[in-house]
């Protein structure tokens, strides 16, 4: 059974940083294309970043230069380092496996 468990969200002031983690199990993590998406109430999901099994990373223009995606295949964990956070980054963040499976999400709130 595929399981994805996000953690690391919280409330931070604008300009602050957070590091999200996604613990994965139930599949071969090292062979999986993984991604982060986020969603705010009343809006559709927004793709944030992806990390392919082959090592390619991609970012949405809205987070490029501020967010860094990484993975630890030995620990079956996906990360999202978020720096210089803005109020518009406030959302529920989900990690995903091939856009087919999603975790329960972790809330990020950026507010002064």
N, C-alpha and C positions, 0 to 999 in steps of 0.2 A: 504494500500500500504506500503510495506516494504521500509523504508528509513534508510540509514546508512551514517552518515556524519562525516568524519575524520577531525581532526584539531590538531595543535600542532607541525607540522613539521617546519623545518627551517634549517639554516646552523649553524654548530657548529664545533669547533676545535676538533681534536682527544683527547680523554680522557674526553670530555664533556658529558653533559646529556641533554636529552629531554624527555618530557612526552607527548605521543600521547593520544588523546581522540577520542572516537567514540560514537556519539549520535545516539541512535536507536529509531525507532518508527514504528508503524504499525504491531507489533506482540508482543507476551508476552515475554518480554526480560528475565524475571527470569527463564523461562523454556527453554531457547535457548542455544545451544552449539555455542560458539563464537570463533573466531580465528583472528589472524593477519597473513598476508602474505606480502611479499615484492617482488618487481620486478625491475630489472635494464634493460636498453635498450639492446635488442638483446638476453636477457636471459629469460628463463621460470620463472614462479612464484616460489618463495621459501617460504614454510611454515615456520613461525617464532615461533608462540606460540598459544596455545589453552586453553580455559577455559570452561569446560563443565557445564551444568546446575546443575550437582550434586556436583560441587565444585572442580573437578580435574583439575589441571593445568599441562601443558606440554610445553617443550621448545625444539627448535632445538639445536643440540650440539653447533652450531656456536654462540649462544647467551646465553647459559646456564650460570648462575652466573653473568650475566651482565644486563639482561632484566628481568623485573617483570610484569606479566600480572595481572590485577585486574578488578573487576567489582563492580558497585554500582547499584544494582537492583532497588532501590528506585528512582534513577535518570535515569535509562535506559541508562547507560553509561559504555562503556568498555574502559579500559586504558592500556597503555603500557609504563612503566617507563624504559627508556633506559639509562644505565650508562656506563662509560668507552667506549664510542663510538669509533669505528675504521673507517678508510676510506672505508673499505669493507662493512660497514653497509649502505653506501649511496645507496638509492633506493626510489622508490615510495611505500609507505606503505598503505595497504588496510585492513580494518576490514571486516570480513565476518560472515554471518549467515549460519551455516550448509553447508558451501562451496557452497551455492546456490545463495546467494545474496551478492553483494559487493558494497562498497561505491565508491566514486570518487578518493579516495587516497589523501595522504598528503606526500609531498616530504621531505625527510631527506637527507641532504648533510653534510658529515663529511670531512672537508678539512682544512688544515693549510694555 
